[in-house]
Amino acid sequence: MHTFVEKLPLARKNERQQLIREKLMEVATQGDSEQLRSILDGIVRLGRKWEYLLTKILAEQIQNEPKCALSENAAPYLDQLTREELVLRDRETGIYLSDLQELLGRLEKIQKRPGMMLNVKFETQSAYVYGLCAIAAWAAAHTRSLRFESRFPRVEYFLQRAGILEAFLDPASEPVKFDTETILGFTRIDPGKRFETDAHAGRLVGLFRNHMELSGPTAQALSISFAELIENAVKHGEITSPAWLFANYHPQPRIMHVCICDRGLGIRKTFENSSNPRLRELTLKPTDWIREATEPLVTSKSEGHAGYGLYLARELCRRNGGTFAIVSGKAAFGVRPRTVDAAVSDVEEIRELAVPWQGTLVALQFHLDRPLDLGPVYETLPAPDAGDDSLDEVSLFDD
């Protein structure tokens, strides 16, 4: 290790930044690129806090004096320090909580690194819907730079067609919906537009109807479920940053992916603030509350939809052999099939996350070559409270 670097930890904290800047400027002016690289590498090896400090020094230097020797020589190194690669993959048996945990955890860690650019790399051509929603919500909340990379030419075309590139390039702009036969365009839902939840749910049901037969009761039940999930994102959250909605149909195999994501208070906090003592009691345990949130009639809202959304989505995915996953705060709950061709999803998993996700993410995967069987789901529903007419017009069984 370079002698200068070895002595840095002994220096006073309030002097370290100035010492590093002066030494780097001196070496860069001398044109000794090898010694400059040695010092930069040495500082990074001292640990994460030193890497943060170095990143800050180089970023400020390049911004204030872009033509000086240090800026010109250190720019490629800063680019390397501030570019985090995030790989999106798919799995044949649906969405794994371990994948979500890795994705969301890394986003939260990157959040603490100044000037970080996220390089999103696609390893496959499908099943990255939930990843894109999570990244969009995170990037919008923290105004971070993004770049996409893929070895599949069709991926860039897909990102453009779905409106994803536009959403990321200007997250503050009014969202443009690029609905097609196979895509529900990447949609930003602002907190002040709660009245649009039913309209967005209708768009989702329309996408399903493009690729499978749905009876009236089934379509209405799907609409109720989706409307409540979307409403949760913009009403439970009590947030100023937007929620995101995205859905995509893959013809081979015939799978529909849906994701709704926000950066709000999260489920646990809304339970803690609830007037319902049973919900408040659930939050005393690390993860019990997240599965309970997917049970019927569980809601902290005093108006609007009445607590059916997550339950209907979970049970439809389970009986369809699809995947259901929800992440909020430091907990995640999921249901997925054991094998690719399993008719029913019977693998349940609850995880306590090391790094919390601020807000809530719901990811769903349905097989459209299988029926969405509502009859058995409705048989399990408890009677709604008086005054709740959410399901009054929905038949218990499809005609």
PyMOL commands that set and color helices and strands:
alter all, ss='L'
color gray80, all
select helices_A, chain A and resi 3-10+13-30+33-45+48-64+69-81+97-111+129-142+153-161+164-169+194-209+216-236+267-272+277-282+288-292+309-320+375-379
alter helices_A, ss='H'
color red, helices_A
select strands_A, chain A and resi 83-88+117-122+145-150+183-189+243-250+255-262+323-336+347-367
alter strands_A, ss='S'
color yellow, strands_A
deselect
rebuild
show_as cartoon
